Amino acid sequence: MSYNLSYLKTKTINMKNFEDYSTQLTQSVGSKDGLVSPAIANSASFAYGSAQIAEDIFAARAKRPLYSRMGNPTSARLESIMAELDGGVGAVATSSGMGAIAMVCMSLLKSGDEIISIGGLFGGTYSFFSETLSRFGVKTHFFDVDELENISSAINENTKIVFLESVGNPNMRLPDIEAIANITTKHQVALVVDNTITPMGVLPLQLGADIVLYSTTKIISGNSSALGGIAVFRAIEDEDKFKTTRYAELEKIINKMGKMALVANAKKRALRDFGMSASAHSSYQAMLGLETLPLRSERINSSVEFIVKALNEKGLNVNHPSLPTNVHHDRYNTNFTQGCGTLFTIDFGSKQSAYSFLDNSKLLTITANIGDSRTLGLHMASTIYSDFNSEQKEFLGITEGLVRISVGLENPQDLINDILTASKE
Ligand SMILES: *Cc1c(COP(=O)(O)O)cnc(C)c1O
């Protein structure tokens, strides 16, 4: 039996904080009857029992597992917890965060369609849009988070997705998600938000997004133990059936699946054919992470503010919207009241100084990951963005001396001491 979460719906979503999710998540991951820790369904296929049941499963009349590429009971449990968390109607777990992005795009786009990508952007997503989807005839237009008028006027009849990240990684620019959702609603384009950096802190579906997705590899699992991703979908409402552009090509599936159409569409038009399916073991790891996610998020978000303030006072060139001089400081205070995740950046001015800082630090782990229990650091220009030309790097805010830091669970004063010492040597 799973824990009844319906009481949460009576609360105003904006009033929720990390503390409220502690009850929801610990209780919904565990069971009151039988196995307390979720079972890992270690089976690629599932026996149907009878020929008739097999037919019913394939026709979606019987709700039973078909084959692990199309869904697995362990992943299904993660999907229902995440759907509840984000206020969606359903979710689909994937092999990785990129798997979730690819699934969403491949399920909604065809050759000739266009994407509008705002802010950010995670290097993998940027390459997927600019190099891979372009080979399939899908064009992406890139904008900064504050170019609302340009975004509005770039939308045309081929625009199917507006994509944004809740926090620009690594430029730390914050989008006004609600203002962007107003534009996508007006123009009937699907808004997809990559909320990897701010789970629970930002609830994109409540702000008007259609789909929210995550790399669960990051803070959700939280300890570098498992690669995974997930997309959470909003319910299709009656009014969506009569509107033109947003879901024009989903008419058949909307008529058949109603509310669940976006979920079914992702499974049928992407997961089934591309196979970016989640492994049961990774879904289990993600659920273990969810149990402590509120605690870890609260700790890390306050550590980030504390560290950034101290380093700024010591004269390091730190970028984070909690600093009063940051362009998005007001937006940080009003829309990101619980913080904006584990990241901040330091610009050391040159590649050489950045390298010496990273090599001198005793606490930082040099790796491309973020959202780990340990504090991680990486020089941006020579790694994730090494293939990018100077124009692309400028757009994404990648300077020669830029180091991205993802704060972990260590004592924040220890981190401050280590960073200050390493930057002086
Ligand atoms: C890491 C990351 C991804 C990709 O996730 P993987 O699990 O590595 O495939 C997508 N978006 C953001 C914001 C990320 O940080």
The ligand as a Gaussian input file, in Angstrom:
#p B3LYP/6-31G(d) Opt

LIG

0 1
 C       23.615000      16.354000     -16.400000
 C       22.530000      17.136000     -17.002000
 C       21.789000      16.628000     -18.068000
 C       22.084000      15.273000     -18.693000
 O       21.910000      14.238000     -17.787000
 P       22.651000      12.808000     -17.905000
 O       22.006000      12.014000     -16.828000
 O       24.095000      13.053000     -17.709000
 O       22.354000      12.299000     -19.265000
 C       20.768000      17.403000     -18.566000
 N       20.496000      18.621000     -18.060000
 C       21.192000      19.136000     -17.038000
 C       20.824000      20.483000     -16.515000
 C       22.239000      18.423000     -16.468000
 O       22.933000      18.948000     -15.465000

